[in-house]
Amino acid sequence: MVSPRGGCMPVDAMVSRIDARTRVVTAPTVTFAPGFRTEIDRVGHARRERGVFFMIDAAQSCGVLRFSLHVYNTPRDIERVLELT
């Protein structure tokens, strides 16, 4: 687990913690307070290189920020999630 620092999610620390045991990485698009954006592009790229699921928490930004889940999760990622349910 990686904790926020100064209201921001430390992306470098998040990426460095992804290892062979990691199955899913989760990150907020925007922190609750003070509302800083997380560099989800960098997290998404790193997890994709390692074959790890990516769960994006968009509760604070849904309807405000534009982004596509297909940019961060490939169709195969989505199929894998459906297979697990």
N, C-alpha and C positions, 0 to 999 in steps of 0.2 A: 504494500500500500504506500502511496505517495501522498503526503499532505500538502495543502496549499502553502505558499510562502508569500507573505505580503499581499494576500488576496488573489494571487495568481497561481495557476497550476504550473509547476516547473516541468516543462515538456522534456527537457534533457534528462531529468531524473526519472520521469515516467518511461522513456525509451530505454534507458540503461537498466531498468528493472525487468524488462521483458526477457524471459529466459525459456529454457526447454519445458519448464513446468507451467508456464503461462498458457491459459486457454482462452481468456477474454481480457480485453483492455476496455475500460470505461472512462469516459471523459466528458465533462460538461462543455457545451459550446460557450457558455457564459457562466461565471461564478455568481452565486446568489448575492453575495455582498463582498466587494463593492461593485460587482458587475463587469469584471474584466473578461475579455475574450480569451479562450484557450486556442492555441495553435493546433487545431484538430487535423489540419493537413499533414503536419509533421508526424503526429501520433499515428494517423491512418496509414501513412506510407510505411512507417517502421513496423507496424503490426502486420501489414500485408506481406512484407518481405519475410516475416517469420511464420506466416500461416495462422495467425491468431485472430479470433473474432474481435469485432470492434462494436461496442455499445455506446452510442452517443446520447447523452442526456441533454435534450433541447428544451427542458421545461421553462428555463428563463428566457429563451430566445425564439421559441416557436411563434411564427407569425410576424416576427420583427426582422430576423436575419434570414437571408436566402441561402439555402444550401440543398444539395441533392443527396439522398442516401446512396444513390447509385455511384456517386463519386467516391464515397468512402467504403462502400460494401459492394463487392462484385456480385453478379447474379449467382455465382457458385456459393458465395458466403450465405446468401439468403436461402438457397436450397439446403445447405448444411443445417441451418437453424431449423428449417421446417422438418427435416429428417429427425431432429432431436425431440420434436414435440409430439 
